[in-house]
Amino acid sequence: MNFADWLTSQQKRQDNIGFLAYALLGQEVQLKSSKRKPDEHKYWVDIVTKIEGPGYIYVFNDAWQEYLHAREAEKNMTDHPSA
């Protein structure tokens, strides 16, 4: 799961993260290709500050933390499926 996929699932939330998801996903978002591993977090910070302004950084930070927890939970489910 990447952040864009996670955001898609958050669009209908009735809070600031839902609003941010809706606003960001209305934009054309693509990670730039590079020989280096892309820094997905930095990329999204740049998008947030350009589209929504620096006032939304705290909302993005909350969303990013939720995403990391969801990604870790998904990884744990894959690594240790229940019988």
PyMOL Python script that loads the backbone (N, CA, C, O; Angstrom):
from pymol import cmd

cmd.read_pdbstr("""\
ATOM      1  N   MET A   1       0.853  -1.177   0.000  1.00  0.00           N
ATOM      2  CA  MET A   1       0.000   0.000   0.000  1.00  0.00           C
ATOM      3  C   MET A   1       0.899   1.240   0.000  1.00  0.00           C
ATOM      4  O   MET A   1       1.868   1.319   0.755  1.00  0.00           O
ATOM      5  N   ASN A   2       0.567   2.185  -0.842  1.00  0.00           N
ATOM      6  CA  ASN A   2       1.271   3.465  -0.802  1.00  0.00           C
ATOM      7  C   ASN A   2       0.332   4.534  -0.235  1.00  0.00           C
ATOM      8  O   ASN A   2      -0.848   4.281   0.008  1.00  0.00           O
ATOM      9  N   PHE A   3       0.875   5.715  -0.033  1.00  0.00           N
ATOM     10  CA  PHE A   3       0.094   6.779   0.615  1.00  0.00           C
ATOM     11  C   PHE A   3      -1.121   7.178  -0.222  1.00  0.00           C
ATOM     12  O   PHE A   3      -2.187   7.452   0.329  1.00  0.00           O
ATOM     13  N   ALA A   4      -0.967   7.214  -1.551  1.00  0.00           N
ATOM     14  CA  ALA A   4      -2.100   7.576  -2.409  1.00  0.00           C
ATOM     15  C   ALA A   4      -3.245   6.578  -2.256  1.00  0.00           C
ATOM     16  O   ALA A   4      -4.411   6.970  -2.213  1.00  0.00           O
ATOM     17  N   ASP A   5      -2.915   5.286  -2.174  1.00  0.00           N
ATOM     18  CA  ASP A   5      -3.953   4.267  -1.971  1.00  0.00           C
ATOM     19  C   ASP A   5      -4.647   4.462  -0.625  1.00  0.00           C
ATOM     20  O   ASP A   5      -5.871   4.388  -0.522  1.00  0.00           O
ATOM     21  N   TRP A   6      -3.839   4.712   0.402  1.00  0.00           N
ATOM     22  CA  TRP A   6      -4.404   4.929   1.724  1.00  0.00           C
ATOM     23  C   TRP A   6      -5.305   6.167   1.721  1.00  0.00           C
ATOM     24  O   TRP A   6      -6.399   6.145   2.287  1.00  0.00           O
ATOM     25  N   LEU A   7      -4.841   7.244   1.081  1.00  0.00           N
ATOM     26  CA  LEU A   7      -5.638   8.476   1.010  1.00  0.00           C
ATOM     27  C   LEU A   7      -6.982   8.226   0.332  1.00  0.00           C
ATOM     28  O   LEU A   7      -8.010   8.750   0.760  1.00  0.00           O
ATOM     29  N   THR A   8      -6.964   7.428  -0.720  1.00  0.00           N
ATOM     30  CA  THR A   8      -8.201   7.128  -1.433  1.00  0.00           C
ATOM     31  C   THR A   8      -9.242   6.543  -0.485  1.00  0.00           C
ATOM     32  O   THR A   8     -10.428   6.861  -0.574  1.00  0.00           O
ATOM     33  N   SER A   9      -8.786   5.692   0.416  1.00  0.00           N
ATOM     34  CA  SER A   9      -9.721   5.068   1.353  1.00  0.00           C
ATOM     35  C   SER A   9     -10.175   6.027   2.458  1.00  0.00           C
ATOM     36  O   SER A   9     -11.074   5.688   3.228  1.00  0.00           O
ATOM     37  N   GLN A  10      -9.579   7.200   2.548  1.00  0.00           N
ATOM     38  CA  GLN A  10      -9.897   8.160   3.609  1.00  0.00           C
ATOM     39  C   GLN A  10     -10.793   9.312   3.142  1.00  0.00           C
ATOM     40  O   GLN A  10     -11.198  10.137   3.962  1.00  0.00           O
ATOM     41  N   GLN A  11     -11.105   9.387   1.867  1.00  0.00           N
ATOM     42  CA  GLN A  11     -11.817  10.544   1.309  1.00  0.00           C
ATOM     43  C   GLN A  11     -13.179  10.830   1.928  1.00  0.00           C
ATOM     44  O   GLN A  11     -13.604  11.985   1.971  1.00  0.00           O
ATOM     45  N   LYS A  12     -13.856   9.821   2.397  1.00  0.00           N
ATOM     46  CA  LYS A  12     -15.214  10.029   2.919  1.00  0.00           C
ATOM     47  C   LYS A  12     -15.247  10.350   4.406  1.00  0.00           C
ATOM     48  O   LYS A  12     -16.320  10.520   4.984  1.00  0.00           O
ATOM     49  N   ARG A  13     -14.072  10.434   5.026  1.00  0.00           N
ATOM     50  CA  ARG A  13     -14.022  10.801   6.446  1.00  0.00           C
ATOM     51  C   ARG A  13     -14.543  12.219   6.636  1.00  0.00           C
ATOM     52  O   ARG A  13     -14.353  13.084   5.781  1.00  0.00           O
ATOM     53  N   GLN A  14     -15.191  12.441   7.747  1.00  0.00           N
ATOM     54  CA  GLN A  14     -15.746  13.756   8.061  1.00  0.00           C
ATOM     55  C   GLN A  14     -14.834  14.491   9.042  1.00  0.00           C
ATOM     56  O   GLN A  14     -15.280  14.983  10.078  1.00  0.00           O
ATOM     57  N   ASP A  15     -13.555  14.556   8.695  1.00  0.00           N
ATOM     58  CA  ASP A  15     -12.600  15.281   9.525  1.00  0.00           C
ATOM     59  C   ASP A  15     -11.545  15.904   8.613  1.00  0.00           C
ATOM     60  O   ASP A  15     -11.646  15.823   7.388  1.00  0.00           O
ATOM     61  N   ASN A  16     -10.532  16.528   9.220  1.00  0.00           N
ATOM     62  CA  ASN A  16      -9.521  17.214   8.423  1.00  0.00           C
ATOM     63  C   ASN A  16      -8.741  16.271   7.512  1.00  0.00           C
ATOM     64  O   ASN A  16      -8.350  16.664   6.413  1.00  0.00           O
ATOM     65  N   ILE A  17      -8.511  15.042   7.948  1.00  0.00           N
ATOM     66  CA  ILE A  17      -7.791  14.086   7.097  1.00  0.00           C
ATOM     67  C   ILE A  17      -8.638  13.742   5.873  1.00  0.00           C
ATOM     68  O   ILE A  17      -8.110  13.631   4.766  1.00  0.00           O
ATOM     69  N   GLY A  18      -9.932  13.574   6.063  1.00  0.00           N
ATOM     70  CA  GLY A  18     -10.824  13.321   4.928  1.00  0.00           C
ATOM     71  C   GLY A  18     -10.830  14.487   3.952  1.00  0.00           C
ATOM     72  O   GLY A  18     -10.802  14.287   2.738  1.00  0.00           O
ATOM     73  N   PHE A  19     -10.867  15.696   4.480  1.00  0.00           N
ATOM     74  CA  PHE A  19     -10.840  16.885   3.630  1.00  0.00           C
ATOM     75  C   PHE A  19      -9.526  16.952   2.859  1.00  0.00           C
ATOM     76  O   PHE A  19      -9.518  17.218   1.657  1.00  0.00           O
ATOM     77  N   LEU A  20      -8.421  16.709   3.551  1.00  0.00           N
ATOM     78  CA  LEU A  20      -7.112  16.746   2.903  1.00  0.00           C
ATOM     79  C   LEU A  20      -7.026  15.676   1.818  1.00  0.00           C
ATOM     80  O   LEU A  20      -6.521  15.940   0.727  1.00  0.00           O
ATOM     81  N   ALA A  21      -7.513  14.474   2.109  1.00  0.00           N
ATOM     82  CA  ALA A  21      -7.498  13.384   1.124  1.00  0.00           C
ATOM     83  C   ALA A  21      -8.281  13.787  -0.119  1.00  0.00           C
ATOM     84  O   ALA A  21      -7.813  13.605  -1.243  1.00  0.00           O
ATOM     85  N   TYR A  22      -9.465  14.333   0.089  1.00  0.00           N
ATOM     86  CA  TYR A  22     -10.305  14.753  -1.031  1.00  0.00           C
ATOM     87  C   TYR A  22      -9.602  15.826  -1.865  1.00  0.00           C
ATOM     88  O   TYR A  22      -9.607  15.763  -3.094  1.00  0.00           O
ATOM     89  N   ALA A  23      -9.004  16.804  -1.199  1.00  0.00           N
ATOM     90  CA  ALA A  23      -8.332  17.903  -1.904  1.00  0.00           C
ATOM     91  C   ALA A  23      -7.094  17.422  -2.658  1.00  0.00           C
ATOM     92  O   ALA A  23      -6.870  17.819  -3.801  1.00  0.00           O
ATOM     93  N   LEU A  24      -6.295  16.575  -2.026  1.00  0.00           N
ATOM     94  CA  LEU A  24      -5.055  16.122  -2.662  1.00  0.00           C
ATOM     95  C   LEU A  24      -5.319  15.185  -3.823  1.00  0.00           C
ATOM     96  O   LEU A  24      -4.631  15.252  -4.842  1.00  0.00           O
ATOM     97  N   LEU A  25      -6.302  14.315  -3.685  1.00  0.00           N
ATOM     98  CA  LEU A  25      -6.544  13.344  -4.744  1.00  0.00           C
ATOM     99  C   LEU A  25      -7.204  13.962  -5.961  1.00  0.00           C
ATOM    100  O   LEU A  25      -7.282  13.327  -7.012  1.00  0.00           O
ATOM    101  N   GLY A  26      -7.682  15.192  -5.834  1.00  0.00           N
ATOM    102  CA  GLY A  26      -8.199  15.902  -6.988  1.00  0.00           C
ATOM    103  C   GLY A  26      -7.089  16.438  -7.873  1.00  0.00           C
ATOM    104  O   GLY A  26      -7.346  16.926  -8.974  1.00  0.00           O
ATOM    105  N   GLN A  27      -5.875  16.350  -7.401  1.00  0.00           N
ATOM    106  CA  GLN A  27      -4.709  16.845  -8.133  1.00  0.00           C
ATOM    107  C   GLN A  27      -4.045  15.695  -8.892  1.00  0.00           C
ATOM    108  O   GLN A  27      -4.228  14.526  -8.551  1.00  0.00           O
ATOM    109  N   GLU A  28      -3.296  16.033  -9.895  1.00  0.00           N
ATOM    110  CA  GLU A  28      -2.508  15.038 -10.624  1.00  0.00           C
ATOM    111  C   GLU A  28      -1.251  14.766  -9.812  1.00  0.00           C
ATOM    112  O   GLU A  28      -0.372  15.624  -9.733  1.00  0.00           O
ATOM    113  N   VAL A  29      -1.151  13.604  -9.215  1.00  0.00           N
ATOM    114  CA  VAL A  29      -0.021  13.299  -8.354  1.00  0.00           C
ATOM    115  C   VAL A  29       0.717  12.080  -8.898  1.00  0.00           C
ATOM    116  O   VAL A  29       0.133  11.011  -9.076  1.00  0.00           O
ATOM    117  N   GLN A  30       2.006  12.258  -9.157  1.00  0.00           N
ATOM    118  CA  GLN A  30       2.844  11.150  -9.593  1.00  0.00           C
ATOM    119  C   GLN A  30       4.206  11.324  -8.963  1.00  0.00           C
ATOM    120  O   GLN A  30       4.748  12.427  -8.897  1.00  0.00           O
ATOM    121  N   LEU A  31       4.750  10.209  -8.501  1.00  0.00           N
ATOM    122  CA  LEU A  31       6.107  10.263  -7.991  1.00  0.00           C
ATOM    123  C   LEU A  31       7.058  10.368  -9.167  1.00  0.00           C
ATOM    124  O   LEU A  31       6.904   9.657 -10.161  1.00  0.00           O
ATOM    125  N   LYS A  32       8.030  11.243  -9.060  1.00  0.00           N
ATOM    126  CA  LYS A  32       9.021  11.386 -10.117  1.00  0.00           C
ATOM    127  C   LYS A  32       9.906  10.150 -10.149  1.00  0.00           C
ATOM    128  O   LYS A  32      10.295   9.617  -9.110  1.00  0.00           O
ATOM    129  N   SER A  33      10.217   9.706 -11.367  1.00  0.00           N
ATOM    130  CA  SER A  33      11.106   8.554 -11.448  1.00  0.00           C
ATOM    131  C   SER A  33      12.545   9.030 -11.237  1.00  0.00           C
ATOM    132  O   SER A  33      12.934  10.117 -11.664  1.00  0.00           O
ATOM    133  N   SER A  34      13.299   8.197 -10.580  1.00  0.00           N
ATOM    134  CA  SER A  34      14.671   8.537 -10.248  1.00  0.00           C
ATOM    135  C   SER A  34      15.434   7.246 -10.027  1.00  0.00           C
ATOM    136  O   SER A  34      14.845   6.195  -9.774  1.00  0.00           O
ATOM    137  N   LYS A  35      16.757   7.336 -10.126  1.00  0.00           N
ATOM    138  CA  LYS A  35      17.587   6.164  -9.846  1.00  0.00           C
ATOM    139  C   LYS A  35      17.634   5.900  -8.349  1.00  0.00           C
ATOM    140  O   LYS A  35      17.874   4.771  -7.920  1.00  0.00           O
ATOM    141  N   ARG A  36      17.405   6.940  -7.556  1.00  0.00           N
ATOM    142  CA  ARG A  36      17.368   6.783  -6.105  1.00  0.00           C
ATOM    143  C   ARG A  36      15.968   6.363  -5.683  1.00  0.00           C
ATOM    144  O   ARG A  36      14.983   6.602  -6.382  1.00  0.00           O
ATOM    145  N   LYS A  37      15.913   5.729  -4.515  1.00  0.00           N
ATOM    146  CA  LYS A  37      14.610   5.368  -3.961  1.00  0.00           C
ATOM    147  C   LYS A  37      13.846   6.662  -3.659  1.00  0.00           C
ATOM    148  O   LYS A  37      14.364   7.538  -2.966  1.00  0.00           O
ATOM    149  N   PRO A  38      12.629   6.784  -4.172  1.00  0.00           N
ATOM    150  CA  PRO A  38      11.875   8.026  -3.945  1.00  0.00           C
ATOM    151  C   PRO A  38      11.520   8.202  -2.467  1.00  0.00           C
ATOM    152  O   PRO A  38      11.220   7.233  -1.768  1.00  0.00           O
ATOM    153  N   ASP A  39      11.557   9.435  -2.013  1.00  0.00           N
ATOM    154  CA  ASP A  39      11.156   9.762  -0.648  1.00  0.00           C
ATOM    155  C   ASP A  39       9.688  10.172  -0.698  1.00  0.00           C
ATOM    156  O   ASP A  39       9.357  11.336  -0.923  1.00  0.00           O
ATOM    157  N   GLU A  40       8.822   9.192  -0.485  1.00  0.00           N
ATOM    158  CA  GLU A  40       7.386   9.424  -0.610  1.00  0.00           C
ATOM    159  C   GLU A  40       6.896  10.499   0.367  1.00  0.00           C
ATOM    160  O   GLU A  40       6.043  11.315   0.019  1.00  0.00           O
ATOM    161  N   HIS A  41       7.436  10.497   1.581  1.00  0.00           N
ATOM    162  CA  HIS A  41       7.026  11.482   2.573  1.00  0.00           C
ATOM    163  C   HIS A  41       7.347  12.900   2.109  1.00  0.00           C
ATOM    164  O   HIS A  41       6.479  13.773   2.145  1.00  0.00           O
ATOM    165  N   LYS A  42       8.582  13.137   1.673  1.00  0.00           N
ATOM    166  CA  LYS A  42       8.977  14.469   1.212  1.00  0.00           C
ATOM    167  C   LYS A  42       8.141  14.909   0.018  1.00  0.00           C
ATOM    168  O   LYS A  42       7.730  16.064  -0.085  1.00  0.00           O
ATOM    169  N   TYR A  43       7.903  13.970  -0.871  1.00  0.00           N
ATOM    170  CA  TYR A  43       7.094  14.275  -2.048  1.00  0.00           C
ATOM    171  C   TYR A  43       5.714  14.789  -1.630  1.00  0.00           C
ATOM    172  O   TYR A  43       5.244  15.801  -2.151  1.00  0.00           O
ATOM    173  N   TRP A  44       5.065  14.092  -0.690  1.00  0.00           N
ATOM    174  CA  TRP A  44       3.740  14.500  -0.261  1.00  0.00           C
ATOM    175  C   TRP A  44       3.764  15.793   0.542  1.00  0.00           C
ATOM    176  O   TRP A  44       2.828  16.588   0.453  1.00  0.00           O
ATOM    177  N   VAL A  45       4.815  16.017   1.322  1.00  0.00           N
ATOM    178  CA  VAL A  45       4.939  17.296   2.035  1.00  0.00           C
ATOM    179  C   VAL A  45       4.972  18.436   1.021  1.00  0.00           C
ATOM    180  O   VAL A  45       4.302  19.453   1.201  1.00  0.00           O
ATOM    181  N   ASP A  46       5.752  18.264  -0.044  1.00  0.00           N
ATOM    182  CA  ASP A  46       5.816  19.292  -1.086  1.00  0.00           C
ATOM    183  C   ASP A  46       4.448  19.532  -1.717  1.00  0.00           C
ATOM    184  O   ASP A  46       4.065  20.678  -1.956  1.00  0.00           O
ATOM    185  N   ILE A  47       3.720  18.467  -1.986  1.00  0.00           N
ATOM    186  CA  ILE A  47       2.381  18.588  -2.570  1.00  0.00           C
ATOM    187  C   ILE A  47       1.449  19.341  -1.614  1.00  0.00           C
ATOM    188  O   ILE A  47       0.736  20.257  -2.025  1.00  0.00           O
ATOM    189  N   VAL A  48       1.462  18.952  -0.353  1.00  0.00           N
ATOM    190  CA  VAL A  48       0.572  19.582   0.633  1.00  0.00           C
ATOM    191  C   VAL A  48       0.856  21.069   0.738  1.00  0.00           C
ATOM    192  O   VAL A  48      -0.072  21.877   0.731  1.00  0.00           O
ATOM    193  N   THR A  49       2.127  21.444   0.837  1.00  0.00           N
ATOM    194  CA  THR A  49       2.437  22.865   1.002  1.00  0.00           C
ATOM    195  C   THR A  49       2.119  23.666  -0.257  1.00  0.00           C
ATOM    196  O   THR A  49       1.782  24.846  -0.164  1.00  0.00           O
ATOM    197  N   LYS A  50       2.220  23.052  -1.421  1.00  0.00           N
ATOM    198  CA  LYS A  50       1.897  23.776  -2.660  1.00  0.00           C
ATOM    199  C   LYS A  50       0.397  23.919  -2.863  1.00  0.00           C
ATOM    200  O   LYS A  50      -0.078  24.966  -3.304  1.00  0.00           O
ATOM    201  N   ILE A  51      -0.350  22.866  -2.541  1.00  0.00           N
ATOM    202  CA  ILE A  51      -1.784  22.862  -2.821  1.00  0.00           C
ATOM    203  C   ILE A  51      -2.599  23.452  -1.676  1.00  0.00           C
ATOM    204  O   ILE A  51      -3.473  24.292  -1.891  1.00  0.00           O
ATOM    205  N   GLU A  52      -2.308  23.010  -0.471  1.00  0.00           N
ATOM    206  CA  GLU A  52      -3.122  23.397   0.681  1.00  0.00           C
ATOM    207  C   GLU A  52      -2.455  24.431   1.578  1.00  0.00           C
ATOM    208  O   GLU A  52      -3.122  25.042   2.414  1.00  0.00           O
ATOM    209  N   GLY A  53      -1.172  24.634   1.423  1.00  0.00           N
ATOM    210  CA  GLY A  53      -0.464  25.610   2.238  1.00  0.00           C
ATOM    211  C   GLY A  53       0.114  24.998   3.496  1.00  0.00           C
ATOM    212  O   GLY A  53      -0.268  23.898   3.895  1.00  0.00           O
ATOM    213  N   PRO A  54       1.040  25.715   4.121  1.00  0.00           N
ATOM    214  CA  PRO A  54       1.733  25.185   5.298  1.00  0.00           C
ATOM    215  C   PRO A  54       0.824  24.930   6.494  1.00  0.00           C
ATOM    216  O   PRO A  54       1.191  24.167   7.387  1.00  0.00           O
ATOM    217  N   GLY A  55      -0.344  25.545   6.534  1.00  0.00           N
ATOM    218  CA  GLY A  55      -1.274  25.321   7.641  1.00  0.00           C
ATOM    219  C   GLY A  55      -1.776  23.892   7.714  1.00  0.00           C
ATOM    220  O   GLY A  55      -2.272  23.468   8.758  1.00  0.00           O
ATOM    221  N   TYR A  56      -1.661  23.143   6.632  1.00  0.00           N
ATOM    222  CA  TYR A  56      -2.148  21.766   6.606  1.00  0.00           C
ATOM    223  C   TYR A  56      -1.067  20.746   6.924  1.00  0.00           C
ATOM    224  O   TYR A  56      -1.330  19.543   6.904  1.00  0.00           O
ATOM    225  N   ILE A  57       0.141  21.204   7.217  1.00  0.00           N
ATOM    226  CA  ILE A  57       1.219  20.277   7.535  1.00  0.00           C
ATOM    227  C   ILE A  57       0.849  19.432   8.755  1.00  0.00           C
ATOM    228  O   ILE A  57       1.115  18.230   8.768  1.00  0.00           O
ATOM    229  N   TYR A  58       0.240  20.037   9.780  1.00  0.00           N
ATOM    230  CA  TYR A  58      -0.127  19.251  10.967  1.00  0.00           C
ATOM    231  C   TYR A  58      -1.148  18.175  10.612  1.00  0.00           C
ATOM    232  O   TYR A  58      -1.086  17.072  11.155  1.00  0.00           O
ATOM    233  N   VAL A  59      -2.085  18.470   9.713  1.00  0.00           N
ATOM    234  CA  VAL A  59      -3.064  17.470   9.287  1.00  0.00           C
ATOM    235  C   VAL A  59      -2.356  16.366   8.502  1.00  0.00           C
ATOM    236  O   VAL A  59      -2.623  15.181   8.702  1.00  0.00           O
ATOM    237  N   PHE A  60      -1.460  16.766   7.616  1.00  0.00           N
ATOM    238  CA  PHE A  60      -0.699  15.785   6.853  1.00  0.00           C
ATOM    239  C   PHE A  60       0.111  14.891   7.789  1.00  0.00           C
ATOM    240  O   PHE A  60       0.156  13.676   7.595  1.00  0.00           O
ATOM    241  N   ASN A  61       0.749  15.474   8.796  1.00  0.00           N
ATOM    242  CA  ASN A  61       1.538  14.679   9.736  1.00  0.00           C
ATOM    243  C   ASN A  61       0.668  13.644  10.458  1.00  0.00           C
ATOM    244  O   ASN A  61       1.088  12.502  10.643  1.00  0.00           O
ATOM    245  N   ASP A  62      -0.528  14.036  10.859  1.00  0.00           N
ATOM    246  CA  ASP A  62      -1.452  13.084  11.480  1.00  0.00           C
ATOM    247  C   ASP A  62      -1.830  11.986  10.489  1.00  0.00           C
ATOM    248  O   ASP A  62      -1.858  10.807  10.841  1.00  0.00           O
ATOM    249  N   ALA A  63      -2.118  12.376   9.259  1.00  0.00           N
ATOM    250  CA  ALA A  63      -2.480  11.408   8.224  1.00  0.00           C
ATOM    251  C   ALA A  63      -1.317  10.456   7.947  1.00  0.00           C
ATOM    252  O   ALA A  63      -1.517   9.251   7.800  1.00  0.00           O
ATOM    253  N   TRP A  64      -0.116  10.996   7.878  1.00  0.00           N
ATOM    254  CA  TRP A  64       1.059  10.159   7.607  1.00  0.00           C
ATOM    255  C   TRP A  64       1.254   9.125   8.715  1.00  0.00           C
ATOM    256  O   TRP A  64       1.569   7.968   8.434  1.00  0.00           O
ATOM    257  N   GLN A  65       1.069   9.532   9.964  1.00  0.00           N
ATOM    258  CA  GLN A  65       1.212   8.598  11.073  1.00  0.00           C
ATOM    259  C   GLN A  65       0.152   7.496  11.004  1.00  0.00           C
ATOM    260  O   GLN A  65       0.457   6.327  11.241  1.00  0.00           O
ATOM    261  N   GLU A  66      -1.083   7.861  10.684  1.00  0.00           N
ATOM    262  CA  GLU A  66      -2.134   6.855  10.534  1.00  0.00           C
ATOM    263  C   GLU A  66      -1.790   5.894   9.398  1.00  0.00           C
ATOM    264  O   GLU A  66      -1.984   4.684   9.516  1.00  0.00           O
ATOM    265  N   TYR A  67      -1.281   6.445   8.304  1.00  0.00           N
ATOM    266  CA  TYR A  67      -0.878   5.622   7.158  1.00  0.00           C
ATOM    267  C   TYR A  67       0.218   4.638   7.558  1.00  0.00           C
ATOM    268  O   TYR A  67       0.148   3.458   7.217  1.00  0.00           O
ATOM    269  N   LEU A  68       1.230   5.121   8.279  1.00  0.00           N
ATOM    270  CA  LEU A  68       2.318   4.231   8.702  1.00  0.00           C
ATOM    271  C   LEU A  68       1.790   3.101   9.585  1.00  0.00           C
ATOM    272  O   LEU A  68       2.227   1.958   9.454  1.00  0.00           O
ATOM    273  N   HIS A  69       0.856   3.413  10.479  1.00  0.00           N
ATOM    274  CA  HIS A  69       0.266   2.381  11.339  1.00  0.00           C
ATOM    275  C   HIS A  69      -0.532   1.373  10.498  1.00  0.00           C
ATOM    276  O   HIS A  69      -0.456   0.167  10.731  1.00  0.00           O
ATOM    277  N   ALA A  70      -1.288   1.872   9.529  1.00  0.00           N
ATOM    278  CA  ALA A  70      -2.076   0.984   8.666  1.00  0.00           C
ATOM    279  C   ALA A  70      -1.163   0.103   7.821  1.00  0.00           C
ATOM    280  O   ALA A  70      -1.442  -1.080   7.627  1.00  0.00           O
ATOM    281  N   ARG A  71      -0.081   0.676   7.322  1.00  0.00           N
ATOM    282  CA  ARG A  71       0.870  -0.092   6.506  1.00  0.00           C
ATOM    283  C   ARG A  71       1.536  -1.175   7.353  1.00  0.00           C
ATOM    284  O   ARG A  71       1.716  -2.305   6.898  1.00  0.00           O
ATOM    285  N   GLU A  72       1.896  -0.828   8.574  1.00  0.00           N
ATOM    286  CA  GLU A  72       2.522  -1.805   9.469  1.00  0.00           C
ATOM    287  C   GLU A  72       1.532  -2.922   9.815  1.00  0.00           C
ATOM    288  O   GLU A  72       1.904  -4.095   9.849  1.00  0.00           O
ATOM    289  N   ALA A  73       0.283  -2.559  10.067  1.00  0.00           N
ATOM    290  CA  ALA A  73      -0.734  -3.569  10.371  1.00  0.00           C
ATOM    291  C   ALA A  73      -0.949  -4.488   9.172  1.00  0.00           C
ATOM    292  O   ALA A  73      -1.100  -5.700   9.332  1.00  0.00           O
ATOM    293  N   GLU A  74      -0.962  -3.916   7.986  1.00  0.00           N
ATOM    294  CA  GLU A  74      -1.114  -4.714   6.772  1.00  0.00           C
ATOM    295  C   GLU A  74       0.072  -5.667   6.596  1.00  0.00           C
ATOM    296  O   GLU A  74      -0.107  -6.826   6.223  1.00  0.00           O
ATOM    297  N   LYS A  75       1.264  -5.177   6.863  1.00  0.00           N
ATOM    298  CA  LYS A  75       2.471  -6.003   6.764  1.00  0.00           C
ATOM    299  C   LYS A  75       2.410  -7.144   7.780  1.00  0.00           C
ATOM    300  O   LYS A  75       2.749  -8.281   7.452  1.00  0.00           O
ATOM    301  N   ASN A  76       1.987  -6.852   8.996  1.00  0.00           N
ATOM    302  CA  ASN A  76       1.878  -7.883  10.027  1.00  0.00           C
ATOM    303  C   ASN A  76       0.847  -8.941   9.643  1.00  0.00           C
ATOM    304  O   ASN A  76       1.047 -10.127   9.908  1.00  0.00           O
ATOM    305  N   MET A  77      -0.246  -8.523   9.026  1.00  0.00           N
ATOM    306  CA  MET A  77      -1.265  -9.463   8.591  1.00  0.00           C
ATOM    307  C   MET A  77      -0.721 -10.376   7.493  1.00  0.00           C
ATOM    308  O   MET A  77      -1.042 -11.564   7.452  1.00  0.00           O
ATOM    309  N   THR A  78       0.088  -9.827   6.620  1.00  0.00           N
ATOM    310  CA  THR A  78       0.683 -10.597   5.536  1.00  0.00           C
ATOM    311  C   THR A  78       1.743 -11.553   6.069  1.00  0.00           C
ATOM    312  O   THR A  78       1.818 -12.712   5.660  1.00  0.00           O
ATOM    313  N   ASP A  79       2.557 -11.050   6.986  1.00  0.00           N
ATOM    314  CA  ASP A  79       3.635 -11.865   7.552  1.00  0.00           C
ATOM    315  C   ASP A  79       3.123 -12.957   8.499  1.00  0.00           C
ATOM    316  O   ASP A  79       3.711 -14.035   8.585  1.00  0.00           O
ATOM    317  N   HIS A  80       2.020 -12.673   9.211  1.00  0.00           N
ATOM    318  CA  HIS A  80       1.497 -13.602  10.213  1.00  0.00           C
ATOM    319  C   HIS A  80      -0.015 -13.761  10.053  1.00  0.00           C
ATOM    320  O   HIS A  80      -0.775 -13.324  10.917  1.00  0.00           O
ATOM    321  N   PRO A  81      -0.459 -14.381   8.959  1.00  0.00           N
ATOM    322  CA  PRO A  81      -1.921 -14.545   8.790  1.00  0.00           C
ATOM    323  C   PRO A  81      -2.482 -15.468   9.868  1.00  0.00           C
ATOM    324  O   PRO A  81      -1.847 -16.444  10.266  1.00  0.00           O
ATOM    325  N   SER A  82      -3.668 -15.140  10.324  1.00  0.00           N
ATOM    326  CA  SER A  82      -4.297 -15.971  11.360  1.00  0.00           C
ATOM    327  C   SER A  82      -4.827 -17.251  10.713  1.00  0.00           C
ATOM    328  O   SER A  82      -5.231 -17.263   9.550  1.00  0.00           O
ATOM    329  N   ALA A  83      -4.812 -18.283  11.471  1.00  0.00           N
ATOM    330  CA  ALA A  83      -5.225 -19.591  10.948  1.00  0.00           C
ATOM    331  C   ALA A  83      -6.710 -19.760  11.005  1.00  0.00           C
ATOM    332  O   ALA A  83      -7.229 -20.802  10.605  1.00  0.00           O
TER     333      ALA A  83
END
""", "prot")
cmd.dss("prot")
cmd.show_as("cartoon", "prot")
cmd.util.cbc("prot")
cmd.orient("prot")
